[in-house]
Amino acid sequence: MHDSTKGKVVIISGGGRGLGRAMALGLVEAGAKVTITASREGAELEKTASDARKIGGGDCILALKADVTSAEDCERVMRETLAKFGVINGLVNNAGRGMSYVSKNFVKERPDFWSIEPETWRMMIDTNVNGIFLMTRAAVPHLLDSGWGRIVNISTSLRTMQRKGFLPYGVSKWACEGQTVIMAQELEDTGVTVNVQIPGGATDTAFIPGKVGDKSRTGADGHLLEPEVMVPPILYLMSDLSNGRTGDRYVSRLWDTSLPPEEAAGKARFPVFRDREF
């Protein structure tokens, strides 16, 4: 990937496991410095940090317990990242709550939306929607100060957003993409871009019922993708190669690593719908 990924400082929420862990380790291997956060799962956070240090040395990563639903925690993440690394170049809004909070076996059993507990609805919306706003709100002033920045919001497939029984997760990801469109327009011509990245299918993470790594598990769409599918697109998005690309969604499964990055990006990139009257 382009050398400009080296030295970039990227904050990844939900960085202790799953997609966040894969992106963190991939960025460190490419020479970036990373802050990872998690609201719980302290052992997983430290394990990812330890693994990152084996790749990039002792000063490549900062691991912080922080809740994206807390404005104070989000501001603290920015302060501590600046104190350690001196700059913030990118933010990956990856933290999220999945359908397992609605049903432990949601692949096969999904409750009617009117039976979902209000507390469950609020918890998922607070993390998946408000968390993006609060983290981005805290990061943008620092990105604007440097005149270059990247915001990547991790979403899901359009099919999942609309799938029967997938409230409130589906609607939270519609909101994620709506925020992306509006943020991208407001930050046009600032050097700060905002894009969506999705795996392109269910992934082998704790979001899916069963044990991570169990090859017999399947998602609603069939077989599971490996979390590392996220790495090539995030390296591109955190490099100068993606300058000027904003308001798009990148489908990681469609990224062809045999192609030059620009060509691979073109095949995996789709516009997030906007400027349509109906």
C-alpha positions in Angstrom: 0.0 0.0 0.0 1.0 3.6 -0.5 3.9 4.8 1.8 1.8 7.7 3.1 0.0 5.3 5.4 3.2 5.2 7.4 3.2 7.5 10.4 -0.5 8.2 10.3 -2.2 8.2 13.7 -5.6 6.5 13.6 -8.2 6.0 16.4 -10.3 2.9 16.1 -13.3 2.5 18.4 -14.1 -1.1 19.3 -10.6 -2.0 18.5 -10.0 -4.9 20.9 -11.5 -7.7 18.8 -13.2 -8.6 15.5 -13.0 -6.1 12.7 -11.4 -3.4 14.9 -8.6 -5.7 15.9 -7.9 -6.7 12.3 -7.8 -3.1 11.1 -5.6 -2.1 14.0 -3.0 -4.8 13.4 -3.1 -4.1 9.6 -2.5 -0.4 10.1 0.4 -1.1 12.5 2.0 -3.5 10.1 1.8 -0.7 7.4 3.6 1.7 9.7 0.7 3.6 11.2 0.2 4.4 14.9 -3.1 3.4 16.4 -5.3 4.2 19.4 -7.8 1.4 20.1 -10.8 1.7 22.5 -13.3 -0.6 24.1 -16.0 0.1 26.7 -15.5 -3.3 28.2 -13.4 -6.4 27.2 -10.3 -5.1 28.8 -8.4 -8.4 28.4 -9.1 -8.4 24.6 -8.0 -4.8 24.4 -4.7 -5.5 26.0 -4.2 -8.7 23.9 -4.6 -6.7 20.7 -2.2 -4.0 22.0 0.4 -6.7 22.9 0.1 -8.3 19.5 0.4 -4.9 17.8 3.6 -4.1 19.7 5.1 -7.4 18.5 4.6 -6.0 15.0 5.3 -2.3 15.3 7.3 -1.9 18.5 6.4 -0.6 21.9 5.3 2.8 20.8 2.9 2.0 18.0 -0.3 1.6 20.0 -2.4 3.1 22.8 -5.2 1.1 24.3 -7.9 2.9 26.2 -11.0 1.9 28.1 -13.6 4.3 26.8 -17.3 4.3 26.0 -18.4 6.0 22.8 -21.7 6.9 24.3 -20.0 9.2 26.7 -19.0 12.6 25.3 -16.4 12.9 28.1 -14.8 9.6 27.2 -14.6 10.6 23.6 -12.9 13.9 24.4 -10.5 12.0 26.7 -9.6 9.6 23.9 -8.6 12.6 21.7 -6.6 14.2 24.5 -4.7 11.0 25.4 -4.0 10.3 21.7 -2.6 13.8 21.2 -0.5 13.5 24.4 1.1 10.2 23.1 1.4 10.7 19.4 1.1 14.5 18.9 -1.5 14.4 16.1 -4.7 12.7 15.0 -5.1 11.8 11.3 -7.9 9.4 11.2 -10.9 8.0 13.0 -12.6 4.6 12.4 -16.0 4.4 14.0 -16.2 0.7 14.4 -17.7 0.2 17.9 -21.1 -1.3 17.8 -23.7 -3.5 19.3 -25.1 -6.4 17.3 -28.2 -8.5 17.1 -27.1 -10.9 19.8 -28.4 -8.3 22.3 -31.9 -8.9 20.8 -31.6 -12.7 20.4 -28.7 -15.0 21.3 -29.5 -17.1 18.2 -30.6 -14.3 15.9 -29.5 -16.1 12.7 -32.4 -18.6 13.2 -34.6 -16.9 15.8 -35.6 -13.2 15.6 -38.2 -11.7 17.8 -41.0 -9.5 16.5 -40.0 -5.8 16.8 -42.8 -5.1 19.2 -41.4 -7.5 21.7 -38.0 -5.9 21.8 -37.3 -4.3 25.2 -37.0 -0.5 25.0 -33.7 -0.6 26.9 -32.2 -2.9 24.3 -33.3 -0.5 21.5 -31.9 2.5 23.3 -28.6 0.7 24.1 -28.0 -0.3 20.4 -29.0 3.1 19.0 -26.9 4.9 21.6 -23.7 2.9 20.6 -24.3 2.5 16.9 -25.6 6.0 16.1 -24.8 8.4 18.9 -21.4 6.9 19.3 -20.5 7.8 15.7 -21.6 11.4 16.3 -19.8 11.8 19.6 -16.5 10.4 18.5 -16.6 12.3 15.2 -17.6 15.5 17.0 -14.5 15.1 19.3 -12.1 14.3 16.4 -13.1 16.8 13.7 -11.5 19.9 15.2 -8.2 18.2 15.4 -8.5 16.9 11.8 -9.4 20.3 10.5 -6.4 21.8 12.3 -4.0 19.7 10.3 -5.9 20.2 7.0 -6.0 16.4 6.3 -8.1 13.7 7.9 -10.0 10.5 7.4 -13.3 9.4 9.0 -14.5 5.9 8.2 -17.8 4.6 9.5 -18.2 0.9 9.6 -21.6 -0.2 8.4 -23.2 -3.3 6.9 -24.8 -4.6 3.7 -28.0 -3.0 2.4 -29.6 -6.5 2.6 -28.9 -6.7 6.3 -30.3 -3.2 6.9 -33.6 -4.3 5.5 -33.7 -7.9 6.6 -36.9 -9.0 8.5 -36.3 -9.2 12.2 -33.2 -7.0 12.2 -34.5 -4.1 14.3 -32.9 -2.1 15.8 -29.6 -3.1 14.2 -30.7 -2.5 10.7 -32.1 1.0 11.4 -28.9 1.9 13.3 -26.8 1.2 10.2 -29.2 3.3 8.0 -28.5 6.1 10.4 -24.7 5.4 10.2 -24.8 5.9 6.4 -27.1 8.9 6.7 -24.6 10.6 9.0 -21.8 9.7 6.6 -23.6 11.5 3.7 -24.2 14.7 5.7 -20.8 14.8 7.4 -19.1 14.3 4.0 -20.9 17.2 2.5 -20.2 19.5 5.5 -16.5 18.7 5.4 -16.1 19.1 1.6 -13.0 21.0 0.6 -11.4 20.8 4.0 -9.1 17.9 3.3 -11.2 15.7 5.7 -13.1 12.9 4.0 -15.9 10.7 5.4 -16.7 7.3 3.9 -18.4 4.0 4.8 -16.6 0.7 4.8 -18.4 -2.6 5.1 -17.2 -6.2 5.1 -19.5 -7.3 2.3 -21.0 -10.2 4.3 -21.1 -11.7 7.8 -17.7 -12.0 9.4 -16.1 -14.5 11.8 -16.5 -12.3 14.9 -18.4 -12.3 18.2 -21.3 -10.6 16.4 -22.3 -14.1 15.1 -23.7 -16.8 17.5 -21.2 -19.5 18.4 -17.5 -19.5 19.0 -15.2 -17.4 16.9 -13.1 -19.6 14.6 -15.7 -22.4 14.5 -15.9 -23.2 10.8 -19.4 -24.7 11.1 -20.9 -21.3 12.0 -22.7 -19.4 9.3 -24.3 -15.9 9.0 -27.6 -15.0 7.6 -25.9 -14.8 4.2 -24.1 -18.1 4.4 -20.3 -18.6 5.0 -18.3 -16.1 7.1 -15.6 -13.8 5.9 -12.4 -13.4 7.8 -12.1 -10.0 9.7 -8.8 -9.3 7.7 -11.0 -8.6 4.7 -11.2 -5.1 6.1 -7.4 -4.4 6.0 -6.7 -3.4 2.3 -9.5 -0.9 2.1 -8.7 0.8 5.4 -5.0 1.1 4.4 -6.2 2.8 1.2 -8.5 5.1 3.0 -5.9 6.1 5.5 -3.4 7.0 2.7 -3.0 9.9 0.3 -4.3 7.7 -2.5 -7.8 8.4 -1.2 -7.5 12.2 -1.3 -10.7 13.7 -2.5 -12.7 10.5 -2.2 -15.6 11.3 0.2 -19.2 10.2 0.6 -18.5 6.7 -0.7 -19.0 3.2 0.6 -16.3 0.5 0.1 -17.2 -3.1 0.0 -14.2 -4.9 1.4 -15.1 -8.3 -0.1 -14.8 -6.8 -3.6 -11.3 -5.5 -3.0 -9.0 -7.3 -5.4 -5.5 -7.3 -3.9 -4.0 -8.4 -7.2 -4.8 -5.0 -8.6 -3.1 -1.7 -8.0 -4.8 0.1 -5.1 -6.5 2.7 -7.2 -8.0 0.1 -9.5 -9.0 -2.1 -6.6 -10.7 0.8 -4.9 -12.6 1.6 -8.0 -14.1 -1.9 -8.1 -15.0 -1.9 -4.4 -16.3 1.7 -4.3 -20.0 2.8 -4.6 -21.6 6.1 -3.9 -23.6 6.5 -0.7 -26.9 7.7 -2.2 -27.5 11.5 -1.9 -28.7 14.4 -4.0 -31.8 12.5 -5.1 -35.2 14.0 -4.6 -37.0 10.7 -4.2 
